[in-house]
Structure formats: structure tokens, C-alpha cells
């Protein structure tokens, strides 16, 4: 009952904050013309070593005041950062150079929300406001069903029948691909049925008996099956999941795209602005996914609130949902104090806004949760939970990764 109450608050949040007329005018998705990103040339690179350790916090992040002092990036700078690496399932790697067209370079816009509380040193700030989603009908339905778990320990979100959006640092530390990302897998939420394992074992025996149960089995086959069972148990795949708790359908990743702004390979520090990656699944799923949207300004968010769901490490086998207000924003980042622990990084940050000229409301992803970061503010290190915004340029790039061309990326 308590969980259902939390979800009721979640689903009604947005239309209880203001009156209808104000929402009609302000809280809507507005389609924008998207710059064109065109693949120019692709090069083959040496295969990565996949030896980097997972690194969830950058040593130094340019904060809001720092970004105000940065020069406006040139077109060539943008093209270099938006060029991208692709690493394939077999370990091979390519670099694709891109050209950016129809983009208007504007000065960096930074906004501070007056009166925002300052909190430090913890990813969960004060009272823990996270909600564990335990009810089966919520877990397996939109929008919670779009959350996925990565085998590297992060979260992600489904954005097409074959693609998952996550944080770049979940697979790459800025210089090399992390351990375990060579055989990267994505876990999609499912509910385990009571006695499912026993039925599967019984069905195998039935098939064996149907094919001649009086035939003697080779002792070597029994030994191999026993060894395989022990390996599954040791790896954790053989553990039984209690009835009603979520489990995962694991799917291999076909390839991974990472912007060059993040994958510097030793040529400068990775830029937090580009902490996002796209994973293409080897098998398409049939779940409802969430579309991308252009990140609006804070004043265009109902109540200034954002939402995201992920698999926090301190709540094993649970999907954790939270919402909170945004404290500050820059052109590429959202600074906030949403309660979150490691494991939730890579989650899709989403909003629910009204579609123009329609009566219905729609959720879209407007950022990727990057995690807890120390930010340089006036020479002092402050900590925030940071999300990377989906800007028009990033929208165009992700759209190019999904479709292979920019034909379907004109407006977003």
C-alpha cells in the first residue's frame, strides 16, 4: 500500500503543482530544429586492452562559475568532441569523424536557482527520499520497465527496441575501456514465476525420456554438467530469486558508441559534458521504451523537478525511484541533490510534459545521471549529484547512432 501511494504521488506530480492554464502555456514539449551531424570518415583503431578500473568520480570538474569563463567552443572543437568511437563485440574498434551543420553557436548560459540549499559530502542528503519499486505491476510497466542494469554495475534506460542510453564512465574511464566491458551485457527487468527453475529441469528430463530413457548416459557428460552447474552457482547466475522479486533477462551488447569528448585516450581529461554512451543490443526487446527529448531550462520544469530510476548498490535486487528539484544548471549539466548511491549512475533522467496541440502528457529522457562529482566553484571543491543534459547537438549525435544517418533527426 505504501509503495502504491508513492507511485500515485509520482504519477500525479506535474499536474498538481500549478493550475491548468499555467501548465497549458509553459510546461510543454517544444519541437526544435536539430543541427545536422554527418559521418565524414571512419578509421580502424587498435583493439582496446579492456584493463581500466571503473572510475565513478572525476578528479576535477569545471563548475558553473568555471564554465562562464571558458571561451565559446569553435566549430572544429565541437566536431572533434562529437566524433565518436565504436567498440564492437569482438573487441575491434573504430573512430568516426563527423561534420556539424546548421548549428548556431551561442554563449554558454548558466543559471543559479536562488535559495537552493547547499549540502555536502554525501550522495544521500539528510532524510533518504528514495522509493523502492516492489509492486510487480509497476515494475513491469512504463516508465519503470525502461530501466536496465549493466553487467559493469551501472544502470541505463531503453530508448529504442535495440538501444540503451547510459553514462560513458560505466564502460570507459576516459583513457581505456574498463574491465568487463568487452563482454558487456544488459539486464532487462522481468518477474520470476514460482517454480520456474524446477519446471525447466523437469522439461529437460521429459525430453530425454521421450528420446529413449533406457539409454545409459555417458559419465563424462554427467561430470561436465556438474562442473557447469558449479560455475553457474559461483558466478551468481544460479542463485534463486524469491518469488515476486525482479530478476533480469541478460542480453549481449553488439556495439558501444562513446563521444570523443569523453574518450580522450590520454589526450587531456575526459569532459563531464560528454559522459554518455549508447549501447546497441544483440537482440531487440519488445518492451515499451522512452523517447529522447531536448532538455528544457529549469523554469520550464514542473516544480523544477526531475525523475530517474536505477539499481542502487545499497538496495540489492530493487529498482529505486527518486525525484528532486534542480539546484543549478549550465548549458550541458544539471546540478542537483537527488538522493542516489553508486549503481544508479547511467540512469535516464526524465520529465513529463504536455505535447503541443494535444491533450496527453508524455515522458521523455532529458539527461543521463552521471553520479556524484566534486565541482570546482570559485576555487573551492563542492559536491553535487550531476546529470548530463540532452542538448540539440547531443540529440543529433544519439539519433545518428541509432539510425545510422540524420534523416530521422531533423526535429526533436
Buried (B, 14 or more C-beta within 10 A) or exposed (E): EEBEEBBEEBEEBBBEBBEEEEBEEBBBBEEEEBBBBEBEEEEEBEBBEBEBEBBBBBEEBBBBBBBEEEEEBEEEEBBBBBBBBBBBBEEBBBBBBBBBEEBEEEEBEBBBBEEBEEBEEEBBBEEEEBBBBBBEEBBBEEBBBBBBBBBBBBBBBBBBEBBBBBBBBBBBBBBBBBEBBBEBBBBBBBBBEEEBEEEEEEEEEEEEEEEEEEEEEEEEEEEEEEEEEEEEEEEEEEEEBEEEBBBBEEBEBBBBBBBBBBBBBEEEBBBBBBBBBBBBBEEEBEBEBBEBBBBBEBEBBBEBBBBBBBBBEBBEBBBBBBBBBBBBBBBBBBBBBBBBBBBBBBBBBBBBBBBEEEEEBBBBBBBBBBBBBBBBBEEEEBBBBBBBBBBBBBBBBBBBBBEEEBEEBEEB
